[in-house]
Structures are given as structure tokens and as C-alpha cells.
Amino acid sequence: MSIVTSSLSKDQQKKLHSLLGHVKLHLLYKASVHEFTAEAFHKRCDKQGPTVIVAYNAAGFVFGAYTSKDYTQSEDEISDEKAFLYSISPGGNKPLRVAGISGQPAFTDGDSGPDYGALVFLCDDEPEVQSNPGTNFNFQAAEMHGDDLKLTEFEVYRVEGLGDLLPKAWRNIQWTAERKQQLMKTIQSYKPDIKTVHQARVLLVGPVGAGKSSFFNSINSAFRGNMTSQAIAGTADKSVTTQFRTYTIKAGKGGEALPLILCDTMGLEEKADAGLDIEDLVNIYKGHVKDRYQFSPSSPLLEDAPGYKKQVTLNDMIHCVVYVVDTCKVSVLSQNMLDKFAAIRKKTNQLGLPQFLLMTKVDAACPLVAEDLKNVYHSVYIQSKARELSESLGIPLSCVLPVKNYSEELDLDVDTDILLFTAVQQMLNYTDSFFENQDIEDQEMNDQLELYRSSDHLNPALSKQSLFGQSIPSSNMPVVTSSLSKDQEKKLHSLLGHVKLHLLYKASVHEFTAEAFHKRCDKQGPTVIVAYNAAGFVFGAYTSKDYTQSGEGVSDDKAFLYSIGPKGNKPLRVAGISGQPAFTDGDSGPDYGALVFLHEGKPEVQSKPGTNFNFQAAEMHGVDLKLTEFEVYRVESLGELLPKSWRNMEWTAERKQQLMTTIQNYKPDIKTVPQARVLLVGPVGAGKSSFFNSINSAFRGNMTSQAIAGTADKSVTTQFRTYTIKAGKGGKALPLILCDTMGLEEKADAGLDIEDLVNIYKGHVKDRYQFSPSSPLMEDSPGYKKQVTLNDMIHCVVYVVDTCKVSVLSQNMLDKFAAIRKKTNQLGLPQILLMTKVDAACPLVAEDLKNVYRSVYIQSKARELSESLGIPLSCVLPVKNYSEELDLDAETDILLFTAVQQILNYADNFFENQDIEDQEVNNELELYRSSDHLHPALSAQTKPHIV
């Protein structure tokens, strides 16, 4: 299928943006491609929200109409105070903008071409416009279209608001020439942790046209000091790159090669049998594909083919995978493409490769960034696309970086280079994670490579058909997320105070019906309704009372209606009329008298100002009663800050150094055990892998992602992994090993199995063992370690729970925790609990992490978790993992190091309980092992035995 592109010139596009403001235009319809008919127009443009018509004539005029309302073929006359006609003349003058005549509709919403009265487009299904100045809008015909009513082209664009700039950047970047030089030197002086590997090998993977080859060319140009185009790049909808290519970058013309090789591949395409093949991808990962191998999607590389390299070393393997996605296409990635990414992510995770994501073309995606690249981390739109991509691909936000490739420039630009070099620096940091995972000395390399290769046999079912076919969806069910922008959320919080919002109901997912509303929102305590319309208003109602379908009028002096207008003004808050009820508690949609939502079970609101509440309709909803979305949130009070912290913390650089020194100097009480071995256990998505990555980053001094972390609703960690932390790159290993496991899942037969957990406790599970929930590890399995010592056993168990989900832990999950706690207690293992994501749970903590022990809400969640899991409050520690940051933060580090210090203190309890001298180790281990026979099952008859 041919690519449909805009006919607007750069100058015309700029002038159109001057009329529309900070928006993104998405081409919906182009008459020369889709036909000059009303039917074709409505097929592609109905129910698309705000749109702008762009008509072209032979006289050189570009003219049309903007509306904030939907086309629906309702046959109604539509009022829209935001609608206007416009013209961009061929003389290069300022664009003409014509507002509607007061009291007249903007357009007639029929089944013909768009009819704005004064301009009727696609008249009689012909490439023509009918001109009737004075009807709805008034203008001079010569100024609007030069009296040329024949159309040479006709386009319609969806208009997406980009929001304003954030007052504070969501990542800190230094935009100076000194910073550019610093980044260049850091990259040039990089050395892999393994002596036999001289260059980090990074693979670029992404859809056709995302900018993989252009990214290499941009990096190469930035280091050479002039524009180059070594890798073949293009704009086609089929992959321009048809070979596997490895590119070395030099520091200037004839300069020394950088310690980085960028590998380029064929692009991912929509069809299952087109573009990069996953079997070829795995061969690339393992170093079997030679440079310049010609891809063939219908026939992947075989071992006996000329392009296959049989003998490989770590120098040939891929050390980091970088996904590349066009920012302009984030919201339109097809399900086929998302499924391909999910399959690739799954295979890449199994091989333990660190992964990273580049969002390219940020300047094309956001005009504010195009104006000034330094706006990239101030742009609300770019931040929203980064979050959307993180969620849809299951990649942590900290691993998502926006970049701008060189495209039309002839000269280099410092800001562009800084963004590119920042991405490269992060790639190299993540590549270090791969080398650390290898844990190789030269003499052990062959064994380690064999282990890496053997991963083929761990999952024989992951064939091409199951990976790229329809059998593996990207997730079980869609994640239901809020439609509130950051600014709207902030304004809503200004009305509600210090509260936490829990999304109960979203009509576009759960249906626009009263039944669906009551099913999810009855008896939920305080709630707030959030309604959206095409005019850009967000409005609704708050009540502190329950919905119960009692049929009675409910009084509530805390209830109010509100509106957040599209122009960014202060929110409107409307209190109830004295003596009148707040709402009627019936079985219909929520009825506040003046506003009745889901009226007659439709996406509509009935407006009757003066009933219970009084307001001006234009201020409340812009007289647009059609709803584009409807949500209801449970409102949980966060309380204020305590006058005194419930735990004492020192938030100083000296305290951070003290904690680091204490951890580095720790020694287990038993001489034969050099490192405390700590197991992280918790639900999927709680932040176990991210906790290790955060600790590792804090000790290394830069962001890393050695443990695979994600955002999916299924466990990203599918292997048992043991991670050693080093004090800085190439530094001494800390006296601590963090062990990561498969996450706990809701279903009884999914996620981590308790029999596997017990085997981990006792040291029987080898590093990189692949979990299988349906078949726990057996003694005769290859992953089972028969001979164990205290060094192999777990010395402390750390439960990890998302603070945001404390109150919604299901009974199934609580039962799993109870069973695990029972078994852990029987084995005498000390236990501690980490509450992660405290900043996401409490806005006061997000504002200032030092509020964590002054937050009433965090304290209440710690107590709730302590009671529900039966763990003493002294064993519950709140932490914040690194999630979207590129730089370390002293306060985050202090909270993390405090948790590690406590973990090591608790591990000491295990060693003290052993009461071992070196000569008694074997007897003690035998006693520890014997607990297998004391606890054949987790039953009430089980005889306790504490070691």
C-alpha cells in the first residue's frame, strides 16, 4: 500500500499551526487517494474529534475549516464557538481567520460533504466547493479562495492538542558545549568490563522507517564533525536495509575507532512473513550472522549457509538491543507490530540481553521541540508518548530516550549532538550490564558461551510460528488507564486536596451504560466523576457519599460540580444550592440535577443549571453535551504531613557515604560465607528487578539495567538470577548477592511455584534456571544443584509490594503470601518487606522524597501491609526505585541504601541462628536439608522445625 502524505508545504504547515496553536496533525483523508466523495470523507473522518479541512485550488489558495466537534451524520446543526474558516493565500501574507456569525451554527452534520454554510466542500461528490459568504460565516470570496471553486486536492486532519511546556523538565539535561565534549570523552574512553572484548556491540531493531540507519549516520556525523551517510537510509515503506551490517565509528576522519559497534538490520514489517525474521534475529544475538549477510524473510539463515558463522566469541555476540520507534507513530502502532515486539522482547529477555528504546523524530512529532530542541524534556506531548510507548512495549520508562537524527541539515548542531551522545552513553551503561551478567574470567569463557548458546533448548516451543503468529497476544487484557493529562490531573487535585485517585470505571472500556457504572462504582465511598467532551472540557462531580441505588435524594455538603476548561484557566468549582440534595441515588446514570451523566444510557450529559447546582453552561461544558469519554475514580484521602517523622532519617551526602561504607565493609558472621544471599519475592510488576537495578546504579554511579525489568502484567523475569553488585565499574564485589525470581501471579497455577521457592531457599536452584509454573524443579533436572553449602542458601527473604496496590491485593495474592510466609517461618529465614513506588502512591512524596516518613498516607499503607501480611511494622521499609531518571539522586540513594543496610542486619540473624563453627558446617547443612522430610506439604499437620 502506498504511503499517504500531506500536500502542505513547510510554509503552509507553519501558517496553519499559527492558527491552530500547539497541535499535532494526523492525516485522515486525502481525496486524490480515497476519492472525492462524501462517503469516502465520512468513512475516514467521522467520530475523530477535532479536525481541520485543508482544500487546495489551482489559484494557489489553501483554505478550509476547523471544528472541535465530531462529524456523526446526525443531520443536526452543530454549534461550535471554536470553529473557524481560514485561508492561506499564494501571496505569502498572514493567514485569514474567519470566526462564525454569532448565534448561527458552525456546520450542518449531514451525510453530504462537510457543510459550513458559507463553504460546502465536495459539493455533489465533485472536487468542488460551493461558496455562500454570509451563511454562518462572512468573508470576501477573493480573499478566501480567489474565486476558484475547483479543488485540486482535499485533505482532512485529526487535530491532537500537544499541551503546553512543563515548568520543570522531567529529566535534567545540560545543553552546553562543555557537556557535549564531556559526553564525547566519556564515550571514547569507555572500556568493556571483560578484557577480551574491545568494543560493545549494539543491535538496532525497529519498524521500517523508524530511523535505525539514520541514527548510526547521525552518531557517525557527530563524531566525524561533518555530515555523512555511511548506512543506507530512506523513507520507503519497505526496508531499505536488506543486509546485516556492522558499523564502526571513528573519532574524526582517520581517527581511532570508538569502543562501540552499531549493528543495523532489516526493519520490522506489518506482515508476519515480511521484514526481519525472528530466527535471523536470534542468530544475530548469538553472533552467527556475518557482516553483509543478505536477509531473506522467506528463508532464515541456516547453519550450513555461507553467511553463518559457526565459531563465535563474546566479541561476535550482541551485548545490548536498542529498539527504535518513530515518535510520530507511537499511537498508531498496529497490533501486529506490537505482537512482533512482544515476541522479540520475550526472546531477548530469555537471553538476558539489556534493552533500550529510542524515540526518534521528536522534532517532527512536536512543534515546540522543532522550535527548540531543548524543549524535548519540557514537552507534555513527548513525555506522554514516552509513557505510552513504555506501557505498550513493556519497557521501563528509564529505558526510553527521545532523540533527533540529522535529516535535512548540512551542519551539525550542539543540542542534537548532546541528545544523541546522551543516548549512546546510556547504551554503554546498559551494555556493561550484559558483561556483568557473564561473570567470566578468560579461562571460563567457553563454558559461559556454551551456557549462552544452550538457551535455545530452554524453550523449544518458541518457534517462529508461535512467536510471530496469532497465538501469542501481547497481553491478556488491555490496561485501563486514565485519560487525564498531567495538567488536568494537577488541577483536579487542586480541587480535591491531598488525595489518591483510583480509576474504577472507564466508559470506553466498560460501556457507556448506567448498569456498567453501578457495577463498578456502587459502595466505593468518596468518588469523582470525570467527563470529557470534544470541546476540550473536563467536567464532573465529587461526592463524599456512596452510590447505592436507594432511589433517594442524598444530601452532601462536601459535594461539588467542577469544570476544567480547555484554555488553561483556573478550574471552576460549583457548590450545591443550600437545602437541595446533591444527587438522586437511583439506578440511572449519576444524577446531580443540574448535570445528569450517561443520560438514557448514552455518551451524553443532560444539563439543567439551577437544579441542585447553578452555573453558566458555557463555563461548565462549552454547551457540548456529547461525551467522548467518561471516568469515575475512588478518592482516597492522603492526609497531611505529620509534624514529626515516624522514623528518623538523615538526608545528607555524609549519610549517603556512611551507608555506602557500612554496606561495603559488611562481613557475615560465618567465616566460610563471604556474601549474604538475599531473595526478592513479590507480585509481578512490584519492582523486584528494578530494586536491584536501582541499587546497582547507585553503587556504579550511573544508570544501569542489568536485571530485566518491565511494565507488563505477566512476569518479565522467567529465570532464577543471582546478581552481584560492584562498588563502581570494575570495582570490588559487595558482600551481597541479590537473587531475583519469577513474580507471583493471581492464578494458582501461574507465576512462581512454592516448591521452586523452597528449592531456592535451600540452594538447590542454579543461576539462570528457567522457571516452569506447571512443572517445578525436580532433583534429576539439569537446573538442580544437589551438593549445597551455606553459600548457596538464602539468608534473608525480602518481599516487594507496590505501595499503590496495597489496598487492592486480592485474596488469592494474600493467600499466596500467607503460604510463603508459613514455609519461610518454618525454615527460620528472616524476612523484610519493601514498599516500592512511594512517589507514585503519594503526591507529597513525589514533590519531596524527604516527606516519605512524614506522609500520613505512606504510614497508613505500611501499617495496612504489616497487618495484612503479618509482618512487624519494623520490618516494612518504603523505597523509591529509579524509573524514568537518567541521573542519580542522593535522597533516592539514601532510601535505597537504608533498605540494604537493614537487609544485611536481618541476614545476620540467619547466621546467628546457625551457631556454626567451621567444623560443624556439614552437620548443620544436613539438619537444614532434613527439613524437606519434615514438611512434605504445606498442611496443618506439618511439624514445625526452625533452624
ZIRASUL-V618519 format. One record per run of one state. SS is the DSSP state (H for helix, E for strand, L for the rest). FROM is the first residue (numbers start at 1). TO is the last residue. If there is no record, write none. Layout:
# ZIRASUL-V618519
SS/FROM/TO
SS/FROM/TO
This chain:
# ZIRASUL-V618519
L/1/9
H/10/20
L/21/22
E/23/30
H/31/34
L/35/37
H/38/45
L/46/50
E/51/57
L/58/61
E/62/67
L/68/76
E/77/78
L/79/83
E/84/88
L/89/95
E/96/100
L/101/106
E/107/108
L/109/114
E/115/115
L/116/118
E/119/121
L/122/122
H/123/125
L/126/127
E/128/131
L/132/136
E/137/137
L/138/140
H/141/145
L/146/149
E/150/161
L/162/164
E/165/165
L/166/176
H/177/188
L/189/199
E/200/207
L/208/211
H/212/224
L/225/242
E/243/243
L/244/244
E/245/250
L/251/256
E/257/264
L/265/267
E/268/268
L/269/274
E/275/275
L/276/277
H/278/285
L/286/288
E/289/289
L/290/293
E/294/294
L/295/307
E/308/308
L/309/319
E/320/326
H/327/332
L/333/334
H/335/350
L/351/353
E/354/360
L/361/361
H/362/365
L/366/366
H/367/371
L/372/372
H/373/375
L/376/378
E/379/379
H/380/393
L/394/396
H/397/399
E/400/402
L/403/413
H/414/438
L/439/441
H/442/457
L/458/463
H/464/468
L/469/485
H/486/496
L/497/498
E/499/506
H/507/510
L/511/513
H/514/521
L/522/526
E/527/533
L/534/537
E/538/543
L/544/552
E/553/554
L/555/559
E/560/564
L/565/571
E/572/576
L/577/582
E/583/584
L/585/590
E/591/591
L/592/594
E/595/597
L/598/598
H/599/601
L/602/603
E/604/607
L/608/612
E/613/613
L/614/616
H/617/621
L/622/625
E/626/637
L/638/640
E/641/641
L/642/652
H/653/664
L/665/675
E/676/683
L/684/687
H/688/700
L/701/718
E/719/726
L/727/732
E/733/740
L/741/743
E/744/744
L/745/750
E/751/751
L/752/753
H/754/761
L/762/764
E/765/765
L/766/768
E/769/770
L/771/783
E/784/784
L/785/795
E/796/802
H/803/808
L/809/810
H/811/826
L/827/829
E/830/836
L/837/837
H/838/841
L/842/842
H/843/847
L/848/848
H/849/851
L/852/854
E/855/855
H/856/869
L/870/872
H/873/875
E/876/878
L/879/889
H/890/914
L/915/917
H/918/934
L/935/947
